[in-house]
Amino acid sequence: MKSEHEIIQEMQEVVEQMRIDDIEDNPDIIDETFDCDCCGETKCLAGSIEYEGYRLCNDCVLLAETGFALGKIKSVTELIEAIEDKHLEQLANFIKEEEKRENN
């Protein structure tokens, strides 16, 4: 039985290799970007994967694959919802900080 650390390390290597393979197959992919359906950031197409109709950047693919391997998530939708909650939390904190600055 592999430890969580070993699983995470293995996933990092696999997902990075996917990115490298995409670049080797099509060097122009470096200049191709898209908006990740998970984190919402504009990312390079290399190493991205489509799951359940959502296109995830390489960083989010790592989160998804690690989540699956560790049994933390069962679907990409769960990951997207978890990240959306985090984004909303960050946005709410940003708004609160802005209000504090304006009031001082």
C-alpha positions in Angstrom: 0.0 0.0 0.0 1.4 3.4 -1.0 1.5 6.3 1.3 -0.3 9.5 0.5 3.1 11.2 -0.1 4.0 8.5 -2.6 0.7 8.8 -4.4 1.0 12.6 -4.6 4.6 12.3 -5.9 3.6 9.7 -8.5 0.7 11.9 -9.7 3.0 14.9 -10.0 5.3 12.9 -12.2 2.5 11.5 -14.4 0.8 14.9 -14.9 4.1 16.7 -15.6 4.9 13.9 -18.2 1.5 14.5 -19.9 2.4 18.2 -20.2 5.9 17.4 -21.7 4.4 14.8 -24.1 1.9 17.4 -25.4 4.7 19.9 -26.0 6.8 17.3 -27.7 3.9 16.2 -29.9 3.0 19.8 -30.8 5.5 22.5 -29.8 3.1 25.3 -30.9 0.8 24.2 -28.0 3.0 26.4 -25.7 1.3 29.5 -27.3 -2.3 28.1 -27.1 -4.3 29.1 -24.0 -7.8 28.5 -22.7 -9.8 29.4 -19.6 -9.7 26.5 -17.2 -13.2 25.4 -16.2 -11.9 24.6 -12.7 -9.6 27.4 -11.5 -10.9 30.0 -14.0 -7.4 31.1 -15.0 -6.1 31.4 -18.5 -3.6 28.5 -18.8 -1.6 26.7 -21.5 -3.4 23.9 -23.3 -0.4 21.6 -22.8 -1.2 18.9 -20.3 -4.9 19.9 -20.0 -7.6 17.2 -20.0 -11.3 17.3 -20.6 -13.3 15.5 -17.9 -17.1 15.3 -18.0 -17.2 18.2 -20.5 -14.9 20.4 -18.4 -11.5 21.3 -19.6 -8.9 21.4 -16.8 -5.5 23.0 -16.9 -2.4 20.9 -16.0 -2.4 22.2 -12.4 -6.1 21.3 -11.9 -5.5 17.9 -13.6 -3.0 17.3 -10.9 -5.5 18.2 -8.2 -8.2 16.0 -9.8 -6.0 13.0 -10.4 -4.5 13.2 -6.9 -8.0 13.6 -5.5 -9.2 10.5 -7.3 -6.1 8.5 -6.4 -6.5 9.4 -2.7 -10.3 8.8 -2.8 -10.9 12.4 -1.7 -13.2 13.2 -4.7 -15.3 11.0 -7.0 -15.9 13.5 -9.8 -14.5 16.6 -11.4 -17.6 18.4 -10.4 -16.7 17.9 -6.7 -13.3 19.5 -7.3 -14.8 22.5 -9.3 -17.3 23.1 -6.5 -14.6 22.9 -3.8 -12.4 25.4 -5.8 -15.4 27.7 -6.4 -16.1 27.8 -2.7 -12.4 28.8 -2.2 -12.6 31.5 -4.9 -15.8 32.9 -3.3 -14.1 32.9 0.1 -11.1 34.7 -1.4 -13.3 37.2 -3.1 -15.3 37.8 0.1 -12.1 38.4 2.0 -10.8 40.8 -0.7 -14.1 42.8 -0.5 -13.9 43.0 3.3 -10.3 44.2 3.1 -11.3 46.8 0.6 -14.1 48.0 2.8 -11.7 48.3 5.8 -9.3 50.4 3.7 -12.1 52.7 2.5 -13.4 53.2 6.0 -10.0 54.1 7.5 
